[in-house]
């Protein structure tokens, strides 16, 4: 009987779990506990595969095994992790390594790459530097201003955009870097990239940042990538941005109501209520309502709906919802401060938003982190979702089950 009788199951289960993880991360929001459970199980399966390989078991060709064995053998040592990345990126055979798989390894085991020598790695790499900048943010690695400046002026648009996005969340980068008009010229034909310059300025409380974003939005055609700029207006929670957000709800009904939830002022709730009688926007407004108020959208009393059906002027369901929402809002309005942005029915505080960030994964995470930074006025990169090493936990799980199925 083979020493590791369930090895094929570990390979199959890890592949299945990674596919499930990828699908969940594409959602708007998913509970962090769900993702953490999946990721820990993947790492346990990986550890079992590496253990089987190192103890002489015959393991079928597996790309994951080839990738992770050096890291697990080094007990996730960061120096070994940096050397591993250097080997991957400087491979002469560019088709030998699936860079998407490398990215997943970095995301699942960030502690294996957190090293002071990360910038030296970047200096030794010619290709995919944009990807390395994105990972630097994930890993919390500090890069020098010289390194950032060099890539900001790169001819590679991906490297340039990634370096700028990295700089946005680094407290060491001064506000003057983001307000420098000559820097803005580097992104004059790229609205999404231009938004990052304003993003950095807004996080650092630059004077007139909101006014400059409003002016830029007015100068850009609606189909030319306005979303990131308008998202910044929503995050600012500035009253004068609401007309732009209202208009955006009409042109982009799937995205606009969410931005009203990010805005958070009581007047944003009133705009959401107005949108409930518009069929194209109503569904998205219902979703935004829950995030902003922590309440399901109130439905009209069933008896009132029955009565309305008997009338000649029949109320459609979304119209009934609007009347119920107005009734709820009039009862709650006195509890909401006109000048205080809200989230989940509570005044926004850095502590609340930090907790919300830890509760969810998916597309929502950047919005939650930005709200937290704008509330605290302290610039910092997003923390890695997995900060503790799972090496000992994997070892314990595998040993106790003698490489049995743990999924």
RAHUTA-V303333 format. One record per residue. N is the residue number from 1. RES is the residue in three letters. PHI is phi in degrees with one decimal (NA if undefined). PSI is psi in whole degrees, -180 to 180 (999 if undefined). Layout:
BEGIN
N | RES | PHI | PSI
N | RES | PHI | PSI
END
This chain:
BEGIN
1 | UNK | NA | 131
2 | UNK | -63.0 | 150
3 | UNK | -64.3 | -31
4 | UNK | -120.5 | 77
5 | UNK | -68.9 | -16
6 | UNK | -107.5 | 20
7 | UNK | -59.0 | -45
8 | UNK | -62.5 | -33
9 | UNK | -67.6 | -38
10 | UNK | -61.7 | -42
11 | UNK | -64.7 | -45
12 | UNK | -67.7 | -43
13 | UNK | -68.6 | -40
14 | UNK | -63.6 | -40
15 | UNK | -64.7 | -41
16 | UNK | -64.7 | -43
17 | UNK | -66.2 | -37
18 | UNK | -66.2 | -37
19 | UNK | -65.1 | -41
20 | UNK | -63.8 | -43
21 | UNK | -60.2 | -45
22 | UNK | -59.9 | -41
23 | UNK | -65.3 | -42
24 | UNK | -66.3 | -39
25 | UNK | -67.3 | -17
26 | UNK | -80.3 | -13
27 | UNK | -73.6 | 163
28 | UNK | -64.3 | -44
29 | UNK | -152.6 | 139
30 | UNK | -143.1 | 145
31 | UNK | -64.3 | 135
32 | UNK | -60.3 | -35
33 | UNK | -60.5 | -34
34 | UNK | -64.8 | -46
35 | UNK | -67.6 | -41
36 | UNK | -61.3 | -41
37 | UNK | -62.2 | -46
38 | UNK | -62.2 | -44
39 | UNK | -67.0 | -39
40 | UNK | -66.6 | -38
41 | UNK | -66.8 | -37
42 | UNK | -59.8 | -47
43 | UNK | -64.1 | -35
44 | UNK | -65.3 | -43
45 | UNK | -61.8 | -43
46 | UNK | -60.2 | -44
47 | UNK | -62.1 | -39
48 | UNK | -63.3 | -41
49 | UNK | -63.8 | -45
50 | UNK | -65.8 | -40
51 | UNK | -61.6 | -43
52 | UNK | -62.4 | -44
53 | UNK | -61.3 | -44
54 | UNK | -72.8 | -20
55 | UNK | -97.1 | 13
56 | UNK | 91.4 | 6
57 | UNK | -68.7 | 147
58 | UNK | -77.2 | 117
59 | UNK | -115.4 | 127
60 | UNK | -63.4 | 157
61 | UNK | -52.0 | 127
62 | UNK | -145.6 | 117
63 | UNK | -61.9 | -37
64 | UNK | -63.2 | -42
65 | UNK | -60.7 | -43
66 | UNK | -63.5 | -34
67 | UNK | -73.8 | -45
68 | UNK | -91.0 | -20
69 | UNK | -55.7 | -47
70 | UNK | -60.4 | -35
71 | UNK | -70.9 | -45
72 | UNK | -69.4 | -35
73 | UNK | -63.0 | -32
74 | UNK | -89.7 | 11
75 | UNK | 53.6 | 39
76 | UNK | 60.4 | 32
77 | UNK | -66.1 | 132
78 | UNK | -66.3 | -34
79 | UNK | -63.5 | -42
80 | UNK | -65.9 | -35
81 | UNK | -63.8 | -42
82 | UNK | -65.7 | -42
83 | UNK | -61.8 | -38
84 | UNK | -63.2 | -46
85 | UNK | -63.6 | -39
86 | UNK | -62.1 | -42
87 | UNK | -63.8 | -43
88 | UNK | -62.3 | -48
89 | UNK | -77.6 | -24
90 | UNK | -101.5 | 12
91 | UNK | -63.1 | 136
92 | UNK | -72.1 | -23
93 | UNK | -97.7 | 96
94 | UNK | -67.7 | -15
95 | UNK | -95.2 | -1
96 | UNK | -74.9 | -26
97 | UNK | -124.4 | 133
98 | UNK | -83.9 | 108
99 | UNK | -65.1 | -26
100 | UNK | -66.4 | -37
101 | UNK | -68.9 | -38
102 | UNK | -59.7 | -43
103 | UNK | -60.9 | -40
104 | UNK | -65.7 | -39
105 | UNK | -60.5 | -44
106 | UNK | -63.1 | -41
107 | UNK | -67.3 | -38
108 | UNK | -83.1 | -27
109 | UNK | -128.8 | 61
110 | UNK | -61.7 | -31
111 | UNK | -65.8 | -15
112 | UNK | -78.9 | -5
113 | UNK | -129.9 | 4
114 | UNK | -81.8 | 101
115 | UNK | -146.4 | 148
116 | UNK | -68.5 | -15
117 | UNK | -92.7 | 13
118 | UNK | -62.2 | -40
119 | UNK | -65.6 | -34
120 | UNK | -62.7 | -36
121 | UNK | -60.2 | -46
122 | UNK | -62.3 | -38
123 | UNK | -65.1 | -24
124 | UNK | -93.0 | -3
125 | UNK | -110.2 | 135
126 | UNK | -100.3 | -31
127 | UNK | -111.9 | 157
128 | UNK | 61.1 | 29
129 | UNK | -65.8 | -29
130 | UNK | -60.6 | -41
131 | UNK | -64.6 | -40
132 | UNK | -65.5 | -34
133 | UNK | -65.0 | -42
134 | UNK | -63.4 | -39
135 | UNK | -69.5 | -32
136 | UNK | -60.0 | -38
137 | UNK | -65.7 | -46
138 | UNK | -59.8 | -40
139 | UNK | -86.7 | -10
140 | UNK | 73.1 | 28
141 | UNK | -82.7 | 135
142 | UNK | -88.5 | 128
143 | UNK | -117.1 | 148
144 | UNK | -71.8 | 158
145 | UNK | -62.0 | -34
146 | UNK | -62.5 | -42
147 | UNK | -63.1 | -43
148 | UNK | -63.5 | -48
149 | UNK | -59.9 | -39
150 | UNK | -61.9 | -41
151 | UNK | -80.3 | -28
152 | UNK | -59.7 | -31
153 | UNK | -99.2 | 15
154 | UNK | -69.6 | 153
155 | UNK | -79.4 | -13
156 | UNK | -84.1 | 113
157 | UNK | -62.9 | -32
158 | UNK | -69.9 | -43
159 | UNK | -63.4 | -43
160 | UNK | -63.3 | -47
161 | UNK | -65.8 | -39
162 | UNK | -69.9 | -37
163 | UNK | -65.4 | -40
164 | UNK | -66.4 | -44
165 | UNK | -63.1 | -37
166 | UNK | -62.5 | -44
167 | UNK | -63.4 | -33
168 | UNK | -53.2 | -39
169 | UNK | -100.6 | 13
170 | UNK | -102.7 | 118
171 | UNK | -64.5 | -22
172 | UNK | -74.3 | -16
173 | UNK | -84.3 | 122
174 | UNK | -75.7 | 161
175 | UNK | -62.0 | -31
176 | UNK | -60.7 | -29
177 | UNK | -62.4 | -36
178 | UNK | -89.2 | -19
179 | UNK | -97.1 | -4
180 | UNK | -68.3 | 116
181 | UNK | -62.7 | -31
182 | UNK | -66.5 | -33
183 | UNK | -67.6 | -38
184 | UNK | -61.4 | -31
185 | UNK | -62.9 | -24
186 | UNK | -65.1 | -22
187 | UNK | -121.6 | 21
188 | UNK | -61.5 | -25
189 | UNK | -106.2 | 15
190 | UNK | -131.8 | 91
191 | UNK | -55.8 | -41
192 | UNK | -64.6 | -40
193 | UNK | -70.5 | -40
194 | UNK | -60.8 | -34
195 | UNK | -60.5 | -32
196 | UNK | -67.9 | -33
197 | UNK | -62.8 | -45
198 | UNK | -68.3 | -34
199 | UNK | -59.6 | -49
200 | UNK | -61.2 | -38
201 | UNK | -67.8 | -42
202 | UNK | -65.0 | -44
203 | UNK | -62.3 | -27
204 | UNK | -97.6 | 14
205 | UNK | 59.1 | 41
206 | UNK | -66.6 | 139
207 | UNK | -60.0 | 139
208 | UNK | 62.9 | 19
209 | UNK | -62.3 | -42
210 | UNK | -65.1 | -43
211 | UNK | -61.9 | -39
212 | UNK | -67.3 | -37
213 | UNK | -67.0 | -43
214 | UNK | -58.1 | -43
215 | UNK | -64.6 | -41
216 | UNK | -65.2 | -41
217 | UNK | -60.9 | -40
218 | UNK | -67.7 | -20
219 | UNK | -95.8 | -7
220 | UNK | -107.6 | 132
221 | UNK | -58.6 | 149
222 | UNK | -61.7 | -27
223 | UNK | -96.2 | 17
224 | UNK | -110.1 | 28
225 | UNK | 88.4 | 46
226 | UNK | -76.7 | -19
227 | UNK | -54.0 | -50
228 | UNK | -62.2 | -36
229 | UNK | -67.8 | -44
230 | UNK | -70.1 | -31
231 | UNK | -60.1 | -39
232 | UNK | -64.6 | -38
233 | UNK | -62.6 | -41
234 | UNK | -63.9 | -45
235 | UNK | -64.6 | -25
236 | UNK | -68.5 | -22
237 | UNK | 54.9 | 33
238 | UNK | -91.2 | 130
239 | UNK | -57.4 | -36
240 | UNK | -73.1 | -6
241 | UNK | -87.3 | -12
242 | UNK | -62.2 | -39
243 | UNK | -58.9 | -38
244 | UNK | -66.6 | -41
245 | UNK | -65.0 | -39
246 | UNK | -62.1 | -44
247 | UNK | -66.0 | -38
248 | UNK | -66.3 | -32
249 | UNK | -60.7 | -33
250 | UNK | -76.7 | -38
251 | UNK | -83.1 | -29
252 | UNK | -131.1 | 74
253 | UNK | -63.2 | -23
254 | UNK | -78.9 | -26
255 | UNK | -106.1 | -33
256 | UNK | -57.8 | -49
257 | UNK | -59.8 | -34
258 | UNK | -60.4 | -37
259 | UNK | -67.4 | -31
260 | UNK | -65.8 | -37
261 | UNK | -64.5 | -38
262 | UNK | -66.6 | -32
263 | UNK | -64.4 | -54
264 | UNK | 87.1 | -10
265 | UNK | -75.8 | 158
266 | UNK | -54.3 | -35
267 | UNK | -64.5 | -26
268 | UNK | -68.1 | -36
269 | UNK | -63.4 | -42
270 | UNK | -64.5 | -34
271 | UNK | -67.5 | -40
272 | UNK | -61.1 | -41
273 | UNK | -61.9 | -42
274 | UNK | -60.3 | -33
275 | UNK | -76.6 | -14
276 | UNK | -68.1 | -16
277 | UNK | -97.5 | 13
278 | UNK | -110.6 | 110
279 | UNK | -54.7 | -35
280 | UNK | -72.0 | -22
281 | UNK | -110.0 | -19
282 | UNK | -56.5 | -44
283 | UNK | -61.9 | -47
284 | UNK | -66.0 | -34
285 | UNK | -65.7 | -37
286 | UNK | -61.9 | -44
287 | UNK | -64.9 | -43
288 | UNK | -64.3 | -37
289 | UNK | -56.2 | -44
290 | UNK | -64.1 | -42
291 | UNK | -66.9 | -36
292 | UNK | -77.7 | -39
293 | UNK | -105.4 | -16
294 | UNK | 65.9 | 19
295 | UNK | -123.9 | 141
296 | UNK | -65.7 | 151
297 | UNK | -60.5 | 126
298 | UNK | -63.1 | 135
299 | UNK | -102.1 | 147
300 | UNK | -62.9 | 150
301 | UNK | -56.3 | 137
302 | UNK | -59.1 | -35
303 | UNK | -66.5 | -38
304 | UNK | -65.7 | -36
305 | UNK | -66.3 | -40
306 | UNK | -62.8 | -43
307 | UNK | -61.5 | -41
308 | UNK | -65.6 | -32
309 | UNK | -66.4 | -31
310 | UNK | -75.3 | -14
311 | UNK | -81.7 | 160
312 | UNK | -69.6 | -33
313 | UNK | -95.9 | 89
314 | UNK | -73.5 | 132
315 | UNK | -82.3 | 130
316 | UNK | -74.4 | 157
317 | UNK | -54.2 | -42
318 | UNK | -70.2 | -27
319 | UNK | -71.5 | -37
320 | UNK | -64.7 | -39
321 | UNK | -60.6 | -39
322 | UNK | -63.9 | -43
323 | UNK | -64.3 | -40
324 | UNK | -66.6 | -39
325 | UNK | -64.4 | -41
326 | UNK | -61.8 | -42
327 | UNK | -62.9 | -43
328 | UNK | -63.8 | -42
329 | UNK | -67.0 | -41
330 | UNK | -62.3 | -31
331 | UNK | -77.0 | -27
332 | UNK | -100.6 | -17
333 | UNK | -56.0 | -37
334 | UNK | -64.6 | -21
335 | UNK | -86.7 | -4
336 | UNK | -110.2 | 128
337 | UNK | -75.5 | 137
338 | UNK | -62.2 | -28
339 | UNK | -106.2 | 7
340 | UNK | -110.4 | 120
341 | UNK | -70.5 | 143
342 | UNK | -119.0 | 160
343 | UNK | -152.6 | 130
344 | UNK | 53.2 | 37
345 | UNK | 76.4 | 9
346 | UNK | -127.4 | 153
347 | UNK | -58.9 | 139
348 | UNK | -71.0 | 125
349 | UNK | -129.9 | 158
350 | UNK | -60.5 | -37
351 | UNK | -67.3 | -43
352 | UNK | -60.5 | -46
353 | UNK | -72.6 | -31
354 | UNK | -63.6 | -40
355 | UNK | -67.4 | -42
356 | UNK | -60.5 | -41
357 | UNK | -61.4 | -40
358 | UNK | -73.1 | -19
359 | UNK | -83.9 | -22
360 | UNK | -130.1 | 153
361 | UNK | -130.0 | 174
362 | UNK | 109.9 | -162
363 | UNK | -67.6 | -19
364 | UNK | -71.9 | -19
365 | UNK | -62.0 | -41
366 | UNK | -65.0 | -40
367 | UNK | -62.5 | -43
368 | UNK | -63.9 | -42
369 | UNK | -66.9 | -41
370 | UNK | -63.3 | -41
371 | UNK | -61.1 | -41
372 | UNK | -63.2 | -44
373 | UNK | -65.8 | -41
374 | UNK | -69.2 | -26
375 | UNK | -76.9 | -41
376 | UNK | -87.1 | -20
377 | UNK | 59.1 | 32
378 | UNK | -121.8 | 119
379 | UNK | -83.4 | 130
380 | UNK | -160.4 | 157
381 | UNK | -75.0 | 159
382 | UNK | -64.4 | 138
383 | UNK | -71.1 | 147
384 | UNK | -61.5 | 141
385 | UNK | -68.1 | -26
386 | UNK | -118.4 | 101
387 | UNK | -97.7 | -22
388 | UNK | -96.4 | 148
389 | UNK | -76.3 | 135
390 | UNK | -94.7 | 6
391 | UNK | -58.6 | -51
392 | UNK | -65.6 | -37
393 | UNK | -65.9 | -41
394 | UNK | -63.0 | -45
395 | UNK | -60.0 | -43
396 | UNK | -66.1 | -44
397 | UNK | -64.6 | -42
398 | UNK | -69.2 | -42
399 | UNK | -64.5 | -44
400 | UNK | -67.4 | -30
401 | UNK | -98.0 | 1
402 | UNK | 49.5 | 48
403 | UNK | 64.3 | 32
404 | UNK | -85.1 | 173
405 | UNK | -67.8 | 126
406 | UNK | -115.6 | -1
407 | UNK | -72.3 | 999
END
